[in-house]
Amino acid sequence: YVEEVDVGEAAPRTVVSGLVNHVPLEQMQNRMVVLLCNLKPAKMRGVLSQAMVMCASSPEKVEILAPPNGSVPGDRIT
């Protein structure tokens, strides 16, 4: 997937993830996720990715990590 994600900055960040075979599109859209943002931007599949969607996985399943209830775009999780 190539996502445009609101991280509480002036413009959304572009994120390229390899989740297309693990997470249905409906579970990716219009939801809050945990992102790792302090990465050096890197080109993936020809697109500059500016963050990473954080997930938990087991051999059978991949789940996107959700922030705590009440979080807003730009909140830091510690």
Buried (B, 14 or more C-beta within 10 A) or exposed (E): EEBEBEBEEEEBBBBBBEBEEBBEEEEBEEEBBBBEBEEEEEEBEEEEBBBBBBBEEEEEEEEBEEBEEEEEEEEEEE
